[in-house]
Amino acid sequence: MLLFLFSPTVPPQFLNYPTNSYAYESTDTELECAVAGNPQPTVRWMKNGEEVIPSDYFQIVDGSNLQILGLVKSDEGFYQCVAENSAGSAQAMAQLLLREPVSPSPGVVLPSAPRDLVPVLVSSRFVRLSWRPPEETGGTVQTYGVYYSQSGVERERSVNVSEPESLELMVSNLKPEESYSFRVVAYNDVGPGGSSAPLRITTKPDLQVPSRVEFVRAEPLSPTSVQVSWEPPTQPNGPVLSYRLLWSESPTGKEQSVEVNGLNYKMEGLNKFTEYTVRVLAVNRYGPGTASESATVITQSDVPSAAPQNITLEVVLSRSIKVSWQPPVRSAQNGIITAYKIKYRKTGRRGDQEAIEPNNFWYLFTGLEKGSQYSFQVSAMTINGTGPASEWFTAETPENDLDESQVPDQPSSLHVRPLPNSIIMSWTPPLSPSILVRGYIIGYGVGSPYAETAFNNAGEGVPLYESAVTRSLTDTSTPMIPPVGVQAVALSSDSVRVSWADNSMTKNQKASEVRYYSVKWKTSYSTSGKYKSADTTALSHTVTGLKPNIMYEFAVMVTKGRKSSTWSMTAHATTYEAAPSSAPKDLTVISREGRPRAILISWQPPMEANGRITGYILYYTLDKNMPIDDWVMEPISIDRLTHQVVDLNLDTVYYFRIQAKNAKGVGPLSEPVHFRTAKGLSLRFCGTSRQDGKRSRSRRRPHLLAVRHQPH
């Protein structure tokens, strides 16, 4: 008996959403975020759209929660918990607000400052403080709070005594040989009283643990390895048991460590052309010593490991095509990009040509032939060589240039979105594709409608008008919170379900308060910035009409009356594969020199592959009107775009068709292409069939019958 364990991939799902938090300055807070998925999602935090880098005061605890120590006013903002795995991503957001201290009512007495704050014990990593009660308590003292901050750091943390009558407190988790400022405040029933004068204390060095490691050096050995060496501490305070090597990668700042026996270590498996910061500390029987000074090293460069992205073709004129692109993703550049290589070829013509662009993200090809199809691919270059090329992208020059003898039509649509001190405009181009548009003119004024006009060298077209009223500046209501927890899950090859939560809707929200949600989407690789959108009043929406095997990005906005939130964090989903919906392109048949019975067939992949192509099927016959089941069929593997057919009849017309296949099925057949073989000895083509009268779908060859010419 065979057993098979199927473990489906599951996109991230939130078990516990972060909630809006309120806290006071100098206190600590923790934003919770529990997620599940398969594989287990990785979690990172964003604040106002920028990634939170872990540090002494921003720490990831319990795997996914964000702990912030010693809050300051600038910590206020929107925090997003971003969970990702190979099946998708999800985001949830919460707002952190700092409360203002409550001012006491007139006549209320608060405690005066505690007296005689002194250190009782100063160690390397903790300080014990004591003080005397304030002269004026204004009632019963409820607790004492000790506020402290490290020299040079603008964050102040606080800790309260556990017993109200206690006049001592130990502050722990300090750093050796660092200067701190301490002050103490008494609280009564009304609130905090006056603060004592600051007391400055410098912690002692760790005398029992080793001193700093000396002379740390880091040298790159290759694009993925670095050699680190160091000298032992001058004061080991006993035998050194091991060394701890700590390194962090820029710009993430995430630190890793490894225990080392010896005075050197080879770091391997690093990212190419990436800056690393390295520190070393010694460990003896009492524990780890103070870390060394940081050493910085950059791994060596290499050829790019990915192609440029977002490649677009723009047919400028009948003899010009502009190729534009964006650099490879930063993690795949592996060095400083010195230039880009663009290969191009005309369909049906053998051989490629290439151009080098050292400065720009575009290249204009001129002098092309009218009414011709050209293919382009782009690769990035470093001093180490050329990286992988992109896929081939195809565009066709028109037979004639676009018409500029007349002005363009008016834009086909104009949309305006008013804000308090600005208005966002968007529009779509004129419907006529044959008239050249060189740009747009925007007109606006107080009391006048907004106008959008297309123009070219012939002049300005007919304007399209739209009116808008800016929002009131006196509207001081709280802005709407964008939807959170946006998730996108593919349902089929052309649909994705998008769902979200609305934290701006309270539990007591009246159902009659009308609000609606706008969902926008586009392909993740699109550079045009054009989104499609739909509105709904539900907390989910199924987007249909998508293309197969394409990654899309989605965002959601909530609107209530004239108020709208900003767009949510984006979620991504890739639609399922589908069978190819177009035939392979540019099917070409050429003869083989010196081999009259053989021909070479070439083609290009289909424009709409709808998934990873797994192979091709070639058909050929003498009679193009025969059912396709009666044609000779030859399967072809995925790694080839050419195929040789041999043992053909001489001076005979053959017809060829080809179709692509992927995991979901086969695509449509190409149009027939005919080819006459070279003249010479005549051969007759005979079909084959099975005894049951049905045609076999296995590979078949024509029977070959030699005919001798008899003299008359």
N, C-alpha and C positions, 0 to 999 in steps of 0.2 A: 504494500500500500504506500502510495506517495502522498506526502503532505506538503502543502504549499501555504506559507504564511504571507498574507497580503497586508501590507501596511500603507494605507493611502496617505498621500500628503494632504495636510489640512492647513489652510491659511491661518495667520494669527487671530485669536479671538480673546477678548478681554474677559477675565474672570472678576476683575475689580477695577472699575474706572477711577482715575484720579478725580478728586472733588475740589471745588473751590475752597481755598484756605484763607483764614484771617489770622494774623499774628502781630506781635509787637517787635520793634527793633531790638536787637541784641539777643533775642531768643533763638532757639533752634526749631526747625520744622521739618517734616517728612511728608513728601507727596507719594502716595501709594499707587502702584500700577502692577496688577497681576495678570499675566497673559499665558495662554496655552496654544499649542499648535504642533504640527508634525511636519518637518523636524522642529525641535524646540526653538522658538523665535529668539533672536537677539534683540536687546532693548537698548535704545539710546534716548536721550532727552534733548529737547530743543526749547530754547527760551526766545520768544518773539521771533521765531524763524531761524535762529542761530544755534548751532550745536553746543551743548553744555560740556565743557571739558572737565573731567574729574580733577579735583585739587584737594588741598587741606580743608577747604570749606564747602566744596560741592562733592558729595560722595554718593556712589551707587551702593546701596545696602540691600541685603536680602535678595540679591540677584537683579532686581528691577526697580526698587524704590529709590527716589531721589531725596537725599538728606542735605539740607542747607544749614550751616552752622553760623551763628552770629549774624542774623539778618540785618541788612542795611536797606535804605530806601530804594536804591537802584535794583534790588532783587525783585521788586514788584513787576508783574507782567504775566503773560500767558505762557504756560509750560505745556509742551506736547510730549507725550510718551509715544515713541515710534517703535513698533514691533515689526520685525521682518523675518521671513524665511523664504525658502525657494518656492513656496506655493503662493506667496503674496505678501501684502503688508497691511497694517492697520494703524490708525492714529487715534489718540484720545487726548483731550485738552482740558486744563483747569486753570483758573486764575488765582494768583497769589496776591493778596492785598495786605498792606501793613496798616494797622490801626493807629490812629493818633492818640497820644495819652489824654485821658479825661481830665479836664481842668476842674479843680474843686470849686464848689459853690462858695460865695462870699461868707465869711465867718467860720468856715470849716478849718480846723487845726490839723495840720499834717506833722509828722515827726520831723524834728531837726536832724542834722547830720550825726551819724554815729561818731564816737570819739576814739582817739588813740588807736588807729589801725596800725598794727605792727605784724611783722613776720615772726612766727613761732619756730618754724622749721623750713629751711630752704634746701631742696635736694636738686638732683639733675632733671627730674621729670615731674615734680610736684612741689607745691608750696602750701604750708599750713599757716593760716592767718587768724588773728584774734583782734577784738575791739571791745570797747565799752559802749553801753546803751546811750542813746541820745539824751540830752538834757530835757527836751520837751518831746513827749511821745504822742500827745493829742489823743490819748486813749490807750488801749492795749496794743502792743506790737504783735502783729500776726506772723511776720517772718522777716528775715534779712536776705537781701540779694547782693551777691558779690559780682561786680562787673570787671572784666579784665580784657586786655588786648595786647597783642604782640607788637613790639616796636617796629614801625614801618608798615604796619598793616592797618587799614582803615576799618576793620571789623572789630566790634566789641561783643564778646560773649557774656552770658550771665548764668549763674547757678545760685539756687536758693538753699538755705539751711533746711535740714529735715525736721528740726524741732524749733518752735517759735522762740523758746527761751535760750537757745544755743547762741553763744557768742564766739564760736570758732567754726572754721570751715577749711577743708583741704581741697585745693584746686589741682586736679591731676591732668594727665595727658599733655604735659608741657614738653617743650624741646630743650635739650641741654644747651647751656651757654647762650641763651637768648634772653633779651631784656623784655620784661612785661610791666604793664601798668595796671594796678588794682585799685578799686574803690568799692565802698559798701554803702547800701541804702536800706533804711528801715521802712516797712510797710505797716500802716494801721488799717482800720476798717474802711477808710476813705480811699487810700491809695499810697503811692510812694512819697517819701519825704525828701529831705535834702541829702545830697551826696557828700561823703567824706572827701577830703583832699586826696588826689591820686598818690599812690605809693608805688615807687618804681623798684623792681627787684630783678636781678639777673640770676637765672638758674645756674647751678654748678655744673661743671663738666662731669661726664660719666667716668669716674676715676678707675673703676674696676674693669670696664669694657675696653677694648682696644682704642687707641687714638686713630685719627684719620689715616686712610691709606694714601700713600704718596705717589706722585708722578704717573697718573693714569694716562695711557696713550691708546689711541684707537686708529687703526690704519685699514683702509679698504683693500681687500684681496681680489674681489670680483664683484660683479653686479649684485650678487646675493650673499656675500660673506664679508665679515670684518674681523680682524685680529685685534684683541684687547690685551694689554699687558700693564702691569703696575708693580710698584715696590711695596714691601711690607710696611706696616705702621712703625713709627719710631718707638712707640710705647705700647707693646702688645699686651702688657699686664698679664702675662702668662702665655702658655702655648696657644697659637692661633689654630683653631679647629678647622675653619674653612673661610672662604670668602664668598660674599654675596654680590653678584653682578646684576645691576639694575639698568635697564635701558627703556627708553620711550621713543616712539616714532613721531616725527612731525608730520602733519600738524595735529594729530589726534591727541597726543599727550598721554595716551594710555601706557602705563608702565608695566613691564614684565621683569621677572627676576629668575636667576638660576644659581644654585649652590655650586661652587668651584673649589677643587683642591689643587692648589698651585698658584702661580703668579701670572698666568695668561689663559686666554680662552678664545676659541674661534666661534664666533656667532655665525650661524648658517641659516638658510631659508629666509633671508631678509628680502624686502622689496627693492627693486632696482632703482637706482638713482634717487634714493630717499635719505633724508637727514635723520640721524639717530643721535640721541643724547645718552651718554654712558656714565654711570657712577659705580663705585666699588666700596664696599665696607667689609671690615674684618669681624670675625665672630670668635669669641673665646668662651670659656665655661660660664661666664656671667651673661653672655648675650651679645647681640650685635653692637658694634661701635657706631660712631658718626660717619655718615657717608662722605666720600671724597668730593673734591670739586668736580664739576661736570666736564666731560670731554665730548666734543661734537665731531661727528664723522659723516660723510656722505658716501654711500655705496657707488660703485662705478656705473657708468651709463652703459646702455646696450641698445640694440635695434628695438624700435617699437614693437610691442606684442599685440597690437590691435590696429585696425585700419581707421582712418579718419571717419567721422560720423556725420549724420545729417547732410548727406550729399544731395544737392539739387541741381537740376539743369534748367536753364532759362534760354529759350530761343529768342535771341535779341533781334536779328534780322534774318533774311533768307539765306545769308551766307555766314552767320555768326551764331555761336552758342556759348553762353557763359556757364562755367562749372563753378559751383560754390560748395564749401564744406566747413566743418568744424574740426578742431584737433581731436585725436583719439582721447578717450577718457584719461584723466590725469594719471591714474594708477597704471596705465598701459603705455605711457609715453616713454618711460625708461631713459630719459635724458632730455636735453634741450633740442627741440625740433628745429632743424636747420633749414629744411626746405620740404616741399611736397612734389612728388612725381605723379604726373597725370598721363596715363596711357589712353590712346584713343584709336579707333579704327572705323572705317566705313563698312557698313554691312555689305557682304558679298565680295569684299576685297581682302586678300590675304595679307597678313603681316600687321603689326602694330607700330604706331609712332608714339613718341612721348615728348612731354614738355616738363620743365622744371620751374617751379614758382617758389622763390626764396622768402618773399616778404608778406604776401597776402593770403587770405583764405578764399581766393577766387582766381580764376584764369579765364580770359576771353579768347576763344578760338575763332579766328577769322579766315576768310578765303576758302570756306567750305563750299561744297557743291549744293545747288538748290535742289529741293525735293528729294533729299537723300537722308538716310537713317545713319546715325553715328552712335557709337557706344563709348563710354568713358569709365575708367576706374582710377581711384586716387590712393596713393600710399604716402605715409609720412617717413621722413628721413632724419636720422641723427648722425653724429660723426662716426658712429659705428656701422652704419649701413641703412638699408631700406627695409621697412617693416612690411607686414602683409598688406596686400591690396584689398580694396573694397570690392563688393560685387560690381558687375557691369551695370551701368545705368544708360538708358537709351533715350534719345530724342531725335526728332525728325525736322529738318529744315523745310520751310514751306516752299512751294513753287514760286511764289512771289512775296515781296515784302507786304506787311500789313498796310492797310490804306491810311494815309495821312493827308489825303486831299480834302477830307471833311472833318469837322470837329466831332469829338466823341458824343455818344448819347449821355443822358444824365445817369448818375449812379443808380443801380437797381434798388437799393434800400439805404436808409439812413436812420441810425439809432442814437439817442442821446440819453445819458444818465446823469441827473443833477446831483451835486454834492454841495456842502455849505459855501465853499469859495471856489469851486471849479465844476466843469461839466465834462464828462467823458463821452467822446464821440466814436462811433464805429460805422462802417459802411461796406457795401459790396460793390464790385466794379460794374460797369455797364454790361448789358446783356449781349451786345454785338461783339463777337470775338474777332471780327475782321478789321476793326478800326483800332489803330494804335493809340494807347493811352500813355502819356509820358509823366503824368502826375495829377495831383488834385489840389484845388484851391478851397480853403475854408473861410467863410465869411460869417461874422457874428457881430452883435452889438446890443446894447440895452434897448429894449423895446422892439428889437428886430429879430426875426427868426434866424436860426442857424441855417447856413447854405453850404452845400457841398457840390463842387463843380469839377468835372474831369476836363483835362486840356491836353493838347498836343501842339505841334508847330502850326497847325491850321487855325488854332484859336481855342477859345473856351466853349465848352458845351453848355447845355441847358442845366441850370442849377436845380437841386432838390432841396426843399425846405423842411425844417422841423423846429418846433418851439420847445423851450424848457424853462422851468422856474427853479432857481437855486434854492436850497433849503435855508431855513431861518437860522441865523447865527445865535439866536436866543434859545435854541433847542439844546438844553443842557442835560437832557435825559441820558441815562446810561446807554452806551452803544450796545447793540445786540451782539451776543456771543455767537460766533459761527458754529455750525454743527460739528460734533466731535465723533470720534470712533468710526470714521468713514471706512467702510469695507466694500471691496469689489470682488465678486465671485463670478467666474465665467459659467454660463449655463449651457451654451452650445457654441457652434462655430460663428454665430452672428449675434449673440446676445450676452449681456452681462448684467447681473443684479447688483445694484448699488444700495447700501443701507447705511444708516447713521443714527445718532442720538442727538436730541436737542436739549442741552442743559439750560437754555434760556427759558424753557417752559417749566414753571413751578408746578408742584403737585396740585395746587388749588387753581391752576389755570382753567379758565372757562372755555368750554369747547366751542362756544360761539365766537371767541376772539379769532378772527380769520387770519391765518398766516399760511404762506406757501413756501415751497422750497424749489430752488432752481438747481438743476444738475447740469454741469457742463463736462464735455469730454473731447478728447482728440487723441490721435496716435502719439505715443511717447516720443517717437523720433521726428515728429513734425517740427519744422522751424518757422512755419508761416504764422504761428500764433493764433490761427483760426480755430475756434471751438464751435461745436454744435451744442445745443442746450434743449432742455425740456423742463416743464414745471409740474409740480405735484403737490398735493396737500398731505400725502402720506409720508412715513419715515423710511420709505424705500421706493425704488423705481427700477424697472427693467428696461435697459437701453437695448434697442434692437437695430437691425440694419447695419451691423458692424461687419468688418471683413474678417475672414478666417485667419487664425494663426498670427494675429497682430496684437502687440501690447498697447493698451490704451491707458490713459490716465484720467481720473475723474475727480471733481471737486464739487462741493455743495455750498449753497448760500441760502439763508433764511430771510424772508421779507415779511414784515407786518406793517400794513398801512404804507407810509412813506419812508419807513426805516428799513434798512437792509444791513445785514452783517457783512463782514469781509468773507472772502472765499475760504473754505476749510482747507486743512492739509490735504494733499492729493493722495489717492489710493490707486493702485495699479492692478490690472488683470490682463491676462492674455487669452484671447478667444481660442476655442478648440480648433484643431486642424479640420480641413475638409478636402475632398478630392479636388485636384486642379480644375479651375474653371476656364482656363485658356490653353491653347495648344502651344507646343514649343515654337520658337520664332526662327526666322531666317533659315529654313531648311534649304540646303544647298547641295547639289550633286556635281562632282567633278570627276574627270577621268584620271586614271593612274598611268603615268608615263611608262611606256614599255610593257604595260599589262593591259591589253585591250579588253580582256574579259572581266576586269575588276574596276570598280568605281569607289570613290570615297565620299561619304555623306557627312555633312556637319550641320549643326543647329545651335541655337541658344535656348536656355531654359525659358519656360513660360513666364509671362508677366505676372500671372495670378497663380502662383504655385500652391498657395493656401496651406503650406506645410513643407516639411523637408522632403525633397524629391528623392525617391528610393530607386528609381530606374526609368528606362524608356522602352517603348515597344515600337519597332520599325516594321512597316508593312510595305510590300511591293508586289506588282502584278504586271501582266501584259495588257489586261483589259480593265480600264478604270471603272467600268460600269458593273463589274462583278460585285456581289455582296462582300463586305469587308471580311467575313469569315472565310472566304475563299482565297484571300490574298496570302502570300507567304509572310509569316510572322517571325521576327527575330527579337528576343529580349536583349536589352543592353543594360549594363551595370551603371550605377550612379556616377562613378568617377570619370565618365567619358562623355564628351560632346562631339565625338566623331565615331564613325563606324565604317568598316570596309565590307563590301559585298563582292564576292568572287564567283567564278564559274557562270557568268552570264552569257547569253546568246550574243553573237556579233550582229551589228547593224540592226538592232532591235530597239523599239521604244518601250521603256519601262516607266511605270508610275509609282511614286513613293509617297507615303504618308507616315507620320510619327505622332505618338502621344506620350505624355508623361504620366507617371504614377507616384503616389505616396502611400502612407499607411492607411489612408481612408479610401483609396480607390484610384481609378484611372481617369484622366481628363479627356477633353475632346480631341479629335483628330485634326491634324493640320490639313490645309488644302493640298490636293495632289500636286506634285511636282514631277514633270516628265523629263526623260533624258534618253537620248539615242546613243547606243554603244557604237564603237568603231566598226567600220566595214571589214568583212573578211569571211571566214568560214561560217555558213548558216547553221543555226541550231534551232530546234523546235522545242517549245515550252509546253509541258503537259502537267495538269494538276493532279493531286492525289486525294483520295477520300477513304474513309473507313468502310467496312462491309455493311454497317447499318445505315449508310447514306449520310451520316452527319460528319461535318468537317472536323478534323482534329485541330485542337488549339495548341498543340506542341509545335516546336520549331520544325519547319518543313522546307525542303529544297526542291526545286523543279527537277523533273527527270530530264536528262540531256540526251538527245539523239543526234548523232552525226549523219549528215546527208552528203553523199559524194555527188559531184557534178559529173554527169555522163556526157561524153561528146556526142553530137548529133551526126 
